[in-house]
Amino acid sequence: MRSANLLNDFAFKYVFGEDCKEANDALKSLLTVFLERKVNHVVVKNSEIVKDFSKMKSPRLDLLVEFDDQTTVDLEMQLRQTKDNLPIRFSYYLARLHGSQELEGKYYGELKETIVLVFFNVNLIDNNRMCNTFTLRNEDGLSFVEESQDRMKLRTVEMAKLDVNKPLEEMNEQEKMIYYFLNCHKGMEDSKIKAMIESDGVIQMLEKRVETISDDGWKKIIEDFQKLHENEERMELQLEIEEAHKQVEEAHKQVEDANKQVEQKNQEIKQMIQLMLTNGMSLEFISKSLSKSEDEIRDLLR
């Protein structure tokens, strides 16, 4: 069993994003299958592999892809097995991508389509579809703009929803490709992988890309990948610690503010009591008027 695993975002970016014809063909096949539209020409705008981990606050190994009609796709393999903040994160990616277009001196109608296409291996959306597309709609599902004019789309692929026991002949192209992503590390030892490699042109293309990862090269990718995510987790932990400190400081401040308010209120009551005593009112009368015991009033006057 080989170590190559396309759930590794370094490997995913290498297989689909390297600056070569084979990777570009594999990328076009991937986009055709999962965007369900014919893709004839794409350019990867960030084909370089990230190497400097120490300065990265929130490392992302996405592929920024531009079609010949200038549609831009942010393609990601989200490895981390968590639901934490994924919807917020993906909507932020889409907003940032759409807002990155240069519009000075242009009409809004000239904005190009932007798509975030993200693969992840958890169940996040409450339906049975592995692939879901999200656009701007209201509570009743009414589109904010006409479908032909909708420039922003979020396309999610929940790989965990794949029925891995489904017979190969019953799988569609999306299911086959996801099965390959999940199990390509098994190679020919997996009967379905073996059958797809022998009969499916797209999978054959992906297999050739995976095979280009040498043992030494893959070891380096794994090491880099581990450094990247260790750094990410370390920085996330530091942010969590800093946030906890902020919350403690805020709690202390709230307690201090509350104590000051109590002290201020007590001073106001004390002044009121002193004024009432000066005007000849008895302690008993003051006690009843303020709903406080005489001992409490004496304590306030000390």
TORDREN-384000 format. One record per residue (C-alpha): chain; x, y, z; residue in one letter. Coordinates in Angstrom, 2 decimals. Layout:
N
+-------+---------+---------+---------+-----+
! chain !       X !       Y !       Z ! res !
+-------+---------+---------+---------+-----+
!     A !       X !       Y !       Z !   a !
...
+-------+---------+---------+---------+-----+
END
This chain:
302
+-------+---------+---------+---------+-----+
! chain !       X !       Y !       Z ! res !
+-------+---------+---------+---------+-----+
!     A !    0.00 !    0.00 !    0.00 !   m !
!     A !    1.47 !    3.34 !   -1.04 !   r !
!     A !    1.46 !    6.46 !    1.09 !   s !
!     A !   -0.07 !    8.82 !   -1.50 !   a !
!     A !   -3.31 !   10.30 !   -0.21 !   n !
!     A !   -5.32 !   12.97 !   -2.05 !   l !
!     A !   -6.97 !   14.04 !    1.21 !   l !
!     A !   -3.61 !   15.61 !    1.93 !   n !
!     A !   -4.02 !   19.18 !    0.69 !   d !
!     A !   -0.38 !   19.36 !   -0.43 !   f !
!     A !   -0.87 !   16.29 !   -2.60 !   a !
!     A !   -4.22 !   17.58 !   -3.85 !   f !
!     A !   -2.65 !   20.86 !   -4.92 !   k !
!     A !    0.28 !   19.06 !   -6.51 !   y !
!     A !   -1.84 !   16.62 !   -8.52 !   v !
!     A !   -4.26 !   19.25 !   -9.82 !   f !
!     A !   -2.29 !   22.48 !   -9.62 !   g !
!     A !    1.21 !   21.82 !  -10.91 !   e !
!     A !    2.16 !   23.91 !  -13.94 !   d !
!     A !    2.05 !   21.13 !  -16.52 !   c !
!     A !   -0.37 !   19.77 !  -19.13 !   k !
!     A !   -1.12 !   16.56 !  -17.21 !   e !
!     A !   -2.15 !   18.41 !  -14.05 !   a !
!     A !   -4.16 !   20.91 !  -16.09 !   n !
!     A !   -6.03 !   18.07 !  -17.85 !   d !
!     A !   -6.75 !   16.43 !  -14.48 !   a !
!     A !   -8.00 !   19.76 !  -13.15 !   l !
!     A !  -10.32 !   20.29 !  -16.12 !   k !
!     A !  -11.76 !   16.82 !  -15.58 !   s !
!     A !  -12.31 !   17.51 !  -11.88 !   l !
!     A !  -14.08 !   20.82 !  -12.54 !   l !
!     A !  -16.19 !   19.33 !  -15.34 !   t !
!     A !  -17.39 !   16.55 !  -13.04 !   v !
!     A !  -18.14 !   18.61 !   -9.95 !   f !
!     A !  -19.28 !   21.91 !  -11.47 !   l !
!     A !  -21.33 !   19.96 !  -14.00 !   e !
!     A !  -20.27 !   22.19 !  -16.86 !   r !
!     A !  -17.89 !   21.65 !  -19.73 !   k !
!     A !  -14.46 !   23.04 !  -18.94 !   v !
!     A !  -12.18 !   23.53 !  -21.93 !   n !
!     A !   -9.55 !   25.91 !  -20.63 !   h !
!     A !   -8.38 !   26.84 !  -17.13 !   v !
!     A !   -5.37 !   28.58 !  -15.65 !   v !
!     A !   -4.13 !   28.05 !  -12.09 !   v !
!     A !   -3.26 !   31.47 !  -10.71 !   k !
!     A !   -1.31 !   30.17 !   -7.69 !   n !
!     A !    0.42 !   26.97 !   -8.77 !   s !
!     A !    3.38 !   27.42 !   -6.41 !   e !
!     A !    3.64 !   25.11 !   -3.38 !   i !
!     A !    3.71 !   27.03 !   -0.10 !   v !
!     A !    7.05 !   26.58 !    1.68 !   k !
!     A !    7.37 !   29.27 !    4.37 !   d !
!     A !    5.39 !   27.98 !    7.34 !   f !
!     A !    6.77 !   30.17 !   10.12 !   s !
!     A !    5.08 !   33.35 !    8.90 !   k !
!     A !    1.72 !   31.82 !    8.06 !   m !
!     A !   -1.15 !   32.84 !   10.32 !   k !
!     A !   -3.87 !   30.75 !    8.68 !   s !
!     A !   -2.32 !   28.60 !    5.95 !   p !
!     A !   -4.56 !   27.58 !    3.07 !   r !
!     A !   -3.53 !   25.38 !    0.20 !   l !
!     A !   -6.31 !   26.36 !   -2.15 !   d !
!     A !   -6.16 !   26.41 !   -5.93 !   l !
!     A !   -7.23 !   29.67 !   -7.50 !   l !
!     A !   -8.47 !   28.74 !  -10.96 !   v !
!     A !   -9.58 !   31.06 !  -13.76 !   e !
!     A !  -11.69 !   29.89 !  -16.72 !   f !
!     A !  -11.42 !   31.34 !  -20.22 !   d !
!     A !  -14.58 !   33.42 !  -19.52 !   d !
!     A !  -12.80 !   34.80 !  -16.40 !   q !
!     A !  -14.96 !   32.81 !  -13.99 !   t !
!     A !  -12.81 !   32.29 !  -10.89 !   t !
!     A !  -12.95 !   29.15 !   -8.75 !   v !
!     A !  -11.38 !   28.75 !   -5.33 !   d !
!     A !  -10.81 !   24.99 !   -5.09 !   l !
!     A !  -10.00 !   23.45 !   -1.71 !   e !
!     A !   -9.47 !   20.11 !   -0.05 !   m !
!     A !  -10.46 !   20.77 !    3.57 !   q !
!     A !   -8.62 !   18.04 !    5.44 !   l !
!     A !   -9.32 !   18.86 !    9.07 !   r !
!     A !  -12.09 !   16.63 !   10.42 !   q !
!     A !  -14.17 !   19.26 !   12.16 !   t !
!     A !  -17.44 !   21.09 !   11.69 !   k !
!     A !  -16.16 !   24.05 !   13.68 !   d !
!     A !  -16.80 !   27.29 !   11.79 !   n !
!     A !  -16.76 !   25.60 !    8.35 !   l !
!     A !  -19.93 !   27.35 !    7.09 !   p !
!     A !  -18.63 !   30.73 !    8.29 !   i !
!     A !  -15.21 !   30.02 !    6.84 !   r !
!     A !  -16.53 !   29.01 !    3.41 !   f !
!     A !  -18.87 !   32.00 !    3.14 !   s !
!     A !  -15.93 !   34.23 !    4.05 !   y !
!     A !  -13.81 !   32.63 !    1.31 !   y !
!     A !  -16.58 !   33.33 !   -1.22 !   l !
!     A !  -17.08 !   36.93 !   -0.10 !   a !
!     A !  -13.34 !   37.59 !   -0.17 !   r !
!     A !  -12.95 !   36.02 !   -3.61 !   l !
!     A !  -15.89 !   37.96 !   -5.08 !   h !
!     A !  -14.77 !   41.21 !   -3.50 !   g !
!     A !  -11.23 !   40.85 !   -4.83 !   s !
!     A !  -12.33 !   41.81 !   -8.35 !   q !
!     A !  -11.10 !   45.16 !   -9.64 !   e !
!     A !  -14.21 !   47.22 !  -10.37 !   l !
!     A !  -12.93 !   50.79 !  -10.43 !   e !
!     A !  -14.38 !   52.61 !  -13.41 !   g !
!     A !  -16.62 !   49.67 !  -14.30 !   k !
!     A !  -20.30 !   48.77 !  -13.96 !   y !
!     A !  -21.38 !   46.19 !  -11.37 !   y !
!     A !  -22.79 !   44.18 !  -14.25 !   g !
!     A !  -19.21 !   43.49 !  -15.29 !   e !
!     A !  -18.49 !   41.45 !  -12.17 !   l !
!     A !  -17.42 !   37.93 !  -13.11 !   k !
!     A !  -18.73 !   34.72 !  -11.61 !   e !
!     A !  -16.90 !   33.43 !   -8.54 !   t !
!     A !  -17.26 !   29.92 !   -7.13 !   i !
!     A !  -15.85 !   28.32 !   -4.00 !   v !
!     A !  -15.64 !   24.57 !   -4.57 !   l !
!     A !  -14.64 !   22.79 !   -1.38 !   v !
!     A !  -14.18 !   19.11 !   -0.59 !   f !
!     A !  -14.38 !   17.96 !    3.02 !   f !
!     A !  -14.83 !   14.64 !    4.79 !   n !
!     A !  -17.53 !   15.38 !    7.38 !   v !
!     A !  -21.33 !   15.47 !    7.21 !   n !
!     A !  -22.30 !   19.11 !    7.48 !   l !
!     A !  -25.48 !   19.68 !    5.48 !   i !
!     A !  -28.74 !   18.06 !    6.53 !   d !
!     A !  -29.69 !   16.25 !    3.33 !   n !
!     A !  -28.65 !   13.16 !    1.39 !   n !
!     A !  -26.89 !   14.95 !   -1.47 !   r !
!     A !  -23.14 !   14.70 !   -1.59 !   m !
!     A !  -22.90 !   17.89 !   -3.66 !   c !
!     A !  -24.79 !   21.08 !   -2.79 !   n !
!     A !  -24.76 !   24.53 !   -4.38 !   t !
!     A !  -25.60 !   27.62 !   -2.31 !   f !
!     A !  -26.58 !   31.03 !   -3.66 !   t !
!     A !  -28.31 !   34.14 !   -2.31 !   l !
!     A !  -31.93 !   33.24 !   -1.48 !   r !
!     A !  -34.59 !   34.35 !    0.98 !   n !
!     A !  -36.41 !   32.34 !    3.65 !   e !
!     A !  -38.75 !   30.81 !    1.05 !   d !
!     A !  -35.98 !   29.86 !   -1.35 !   g !
!     A !  -36.59 !   32.80 !   -3.70 !   l !
!     A !  -33.43 !   33.87 !   -5.54 !   s !
!     A !  -32.24 !   37.39 !   -4.88 !   f !
!     A !  -31.14 !   37.73 !   -8.51 !   v !
!     A !  -32.02 !   35.80 !  -11.65 !   e !
!     A !  -30.12 !   32.53 !  -11.93 !   e !
!     A !  -28.37 !   33.70 !  -15.09 !   s !
!     A !  -27.16 !   36.79 !  -13.22 !   q !
!     A !  -26.06 !   35.07 !  -10.02 !   d !
!     A !  -22.33 !   35.78 !   -9.69 !   r !
!     A !  -21.60 !   34.04 !   -6.36 !   m !
!     A !  -21.83 !   30.31 !   -5.70 !   k !
!     A !  -20.63 !   28.03 !   -2.95 !   l !
!     A !  -20.33 !   24.39 !   -4.06 !   r !
!     A !  -19.73 !   21.85 !   -1.29 !   t !
!     A !  -18.73 !   18.21 !   -1.69 !   v !
!     A !  -19.26 !   16.13 !    1.46 !   e !
!     A !  -17.14 !   13.08 !    0.78 !   m !
!     A !  -18.30 !   11.40 !    4.00 !   a !
!     A !  -21.74 !   10.93 !    2.41 !   k !
!     A !  -20.36 !    8.57 !   -0.22 !   l !
!     A !  -21.60 !    4.97 !    0.08 !   d !
!     A !  -18.22 !    3.28 !   -0.29 !   v !
!     A !  -19.94 !   -0.12 !   -0.53 !   n !
!     A !  -22.00 !    0.88 !   -3.55 !   k !
!     A !  -21.20 !   -1.30 !   -6.58 !   p !
!     A !  -18.84 !    0.44 !   -8.98 !   l !
!     A !  -21.22 !    0.03 !  -11.92 !   e !
!     A !  -23.87 !    1.98 !  -10.01 !   e !
!     A !  -21.60 !    4.92 !   -9.17 !   m !
!     A !  -21.79 !    8.16 !  -11.14 !   n !
!     A !  -18.71 !   10.16 !  -12.14 !   e !
!     A !  -18.72 !   12.23 !   -8.96 !   q !
!     A !  -18.96 !    9.15 !   -6.75 !   e !
!     A !  -16.15 !    7.41 !   -8.62 !   k !
!     A !  -13.83 !   10.36 !   -8.28 !   m !
!     A !  -14.59 !   10.76 !   -4.58 !   i !
!     A !  -14.03 !    7.05 !   -4.04 !   y !
!     A !  -10.66 !    7.46 !   -5.73 !   y !
!     A !   -9.79 !   10.44 !   -3.51 !   f !
!     A !  -10.65 !    8.46 !   -0.39 !   l !
!     A !   -8.89 !    5.24 !   -1.38 !   n !
!     A !   -6.17 !    6.00 !   -3.92 !   c !
!     A !   -3.54 !    5.22 !   -1.26 !   h !
!     A !   -4.59 !    1.54 !   -1.56 !   k !
!     A !   -3.73 !    1.45 !   -5.25 !   g !
!     A !   -4.36 !   -1.79 !   -7.09 !   m !
!     A !   -4.97 !   -3.57 !   -3.77 !   e !
!     A !   -8.48 !   -2.10 !   -3.80 !   d !
!     A !  -10.67 !   -3.93 !   -6.33 !   s !
!     A !  -12.72 !   -0.84 !   -7.22 !   k !
!     A !   -9.63 !    1.31 !   -7.63 !   i !
!     A !   -8.11 !   -1.41 !   -9.81 !   k !
!     A !  -11.22 !   -1.64 !  -11.98 !   a !
!     A !  -11.43 !    2.14 !  -12.38 !   m !
!     A !   -7.75 !    2.44 !  -13.30 !   i !
!     A !   -8.23 !   -0.24 !  -15.95 !   e !
!     A !  -11.43 !    1.15 !  -17.47 !   s !
!     A !  -11.99 !    4.82 !  -16.60 !   d !
!     A !  -10.05 !    7.44 !  -18.58 !   g !
!     A !  -10.40 !   10.18 !  -15.97 !   v !
!     A !   -9.24 !    7.92 !  -13.13 !   i !
!     A !   -6.35 !    6.74 !  -15.30 !   q !
!     A !   -5.34 !   10.38 !  -15.69 !   m !
!     A !   -5.49 !   10.94 !  -11.91 !   l !
!     A !   -3.56 !    7.74 !  -11.27 !   e !
!     A !   -0.74 !    8.92 !  -13.52 !   k !
!     A !   -0.56 !   12.16 !  -11.57 !   r !
!     A !   -0.48 !   10.32 !   -8.24 !   v !
!     A !    2.23 !    8.01 !   -9.55 !   e !
!     A !    4.47 !   10.99 !  -10.27 !   t !
!     A !    4.88 !   11.45 !   -6.54 !   i !
!     A !    8.10 !    9.59 !   -5.77 !   s !
!     A !    8.69 !    7.99 !   -2.41 !   d !
!     A !   11.27 !   10.63 !   -1.45 !   d !
!     A !    9.17 !   13.43 !   -2.86 !   g !
!     A !    6.08 !   12.21 !   -1.05 !   w !
!     A !    8.00 !   11.92 !    2.21 !   k !
!     A !    8.99 !   15.57 !    1.84 !   k !
!     A !    5.38 !   16.56 !    1.09 !   i !
!     A !    4.19 !   14.72 !    4.20 !   i !
!     A !    6.85 !   16.42 !    6.32 !   e !
!     A !    5.92 !   19.83 !    4.92 !   d !
!     A !    2.25 !   19.07 !    5.41 !   f !
!     A !    2.80 !   18.10 !    9.04 !   q !
!     A !    4.83 !   21.25 !    9.68 !   k !
!     A !    2.11 !   23.34 !    8.11 !   l !
!     A !   -0.70 !   21.93 !   10.20 !   h !
!     A !    1.38 !   21.75 !   13.38 !   e !
!     A !    2.03 !   25.45 !   12.89 !   n !
!     A !   -1.66 !   26.09 !   12.20 !   e !
!     A !   -2.76 !   24.17 !   15.28 !   e !
!     A !   -0.12 !   25.92 !   17.41 !   r !
!     A !   -1.29 !   29.32 !   16.24 !   m !
!     A !   -4.97 !   28.39 !   16.74 !   e !
!     A !   -4.15 !   27.26 !   20.29 !   l !
!     A !   -2.36 !   30.54 !   20.93 !   q !
!     A !   -5.38 !   32.45 !   19.63 !   l !
!     A !   -7.66 !   30.39 !   21.90 !   e !
!     A !   -5.43 !   31.17 !   24.90 !   i !
!     A !   -5.39 !   34.87 !   24.04 !   e !
!     A !   -9.18 !   34.84 !   23.62 !   e !
!     A !   -9.56 !   33.11 !   27.01 !   a !
!     A !   -7.35 !   35.76 !   28.62 !   h !
!     A !   -9.46 !   38.49 !   27.01 !   k !
!     A !  -12.63 !   36.89 !   28.36 !   q !
!     A !  -11.13 !   36.66 !   31.88 !   v !
!     A !  -10.02 !   40.29 !   31.70 !   e !
!     A !  -13.46 !   41.32 !   30.47 !   e !
!     A !  -15.10 !   39.36 !   33.30 !   a !
!     A !  -12.84 !   41.09 !   35.84 !   h !
!     A !  -13.69 !   44.45 !   34.32 !   k !
!     A !  -17.40 !   43.69 !   34.50 !   q !
!     A !  -17.03 !   42.72 !   38.19 !   v !
!     A !  -15.08 !   45.92 !   38.88 !   e !
!     A !  -17.72 !   48.00 !   37.08 !   d !
!     A !  -20.48 !   46.26 !   39.03 !   a !
!     A !  -18.66 !   46.88 !   42.32 !   n !
!     A !  -18.23 !   50.54 !   41.41 !   k !
!     A !  -21.94 !   50.82 !   40.63 !   q !
!     A !  -22.81 !   49.18 !   43.95 !   v !
!     A !  -20.45 !   51.52 !   45.80 !   e !
!     A !  -21.89 !   54.53 !   44.01 !   q !
!     A !  -25.43 !   53.42 !   44.85 !   k !
!     A !  -24.49 !   52.90 !   48.50 !   n !
!     A !  -22.99 !   56.38 !   48.63 !   q !
!     A !  -26.21 !   57.82 !   47.24 !   e !
!     A !  -28.28 !   55.94 !   49.83 !   i !
!     A !  -25.89 !   57.03 !   52.60 !   k !
!     A !  -26.31 !   60.67 !   51.60 !   q !
!     A !  -30.07 !   60.21 !   51.53 !   m !
!     A !  -30.08 !   58.66 !   55.03 !   i !
!     A !  -27.90 !   61.46 !   56.41 !   q !
!     A !  -30.26 !   64.03 !   54.93 !   l !
!     A !  -33.27 !   62.26 !   56.43 !   m !
!     A !  -31.60 !   62.14 !   59.86 !   l !
!     A !  -30.73 !   65.82 !   59.59 !   t !
!     A !  -34.40 !   66.54 !   58.95 !   n !
!     A !  -35.30 !   64.78 !   62.21 !   g !
!     A !  -36.57 !   61.48 !   60.83 !   m !
!     A !  -36.19 !   58.48 !   63.12 !   s !
!     A !  -34.05 !   55.45 !   62.30 !   l !
!     A !  -37.18 !   53.30 !   62.50 !   e !
!     A !  -38.98 !   55.49 !   59.94 !   f !
!     A !  -35.96 !   55.48 !   57.62 !   i !
!     A !  -35.72 !   51.70 !   57.93 !   s !
!     A !  -39.32 !   51.24 !   56.80 !   k !
!     A !  -38.99 !   53.83 !   54.02 !   s !
!     A !  -35.90 !   52.20 !   52.48 !   l !
!     A !  -36.91 !   48.57 !   53.20 !   s !
!     A !  -33.64 !   48.05 !   55.05 !   k !
!     A !  -33.01 !   46.88 !   58.56 !   s !
!     A !  -31.72 !   49.35 !   61.10 !   e !
!     A !  -28.44 !   47.36 !   61.26 !   d !
!     A !  -28.02 !   47.71 !   57.48 !   e !
!     A !  -28.57 !   51.45 !   57.78 !   i !
!     A !  -25.98 !   51.70 !   60.58 !   r !
!     A !  -23.50 !   49.76 !   58.41 !   d !
!     A !  -24.04 !   52.21 !   55.54 !   l !
!     A !  -23.38 !   55.16 !   57.84 !   l !
!     A !  -20.03 !   53.85 !   59.09 !   r !
+-------+---------+---------+---------+-----+
END
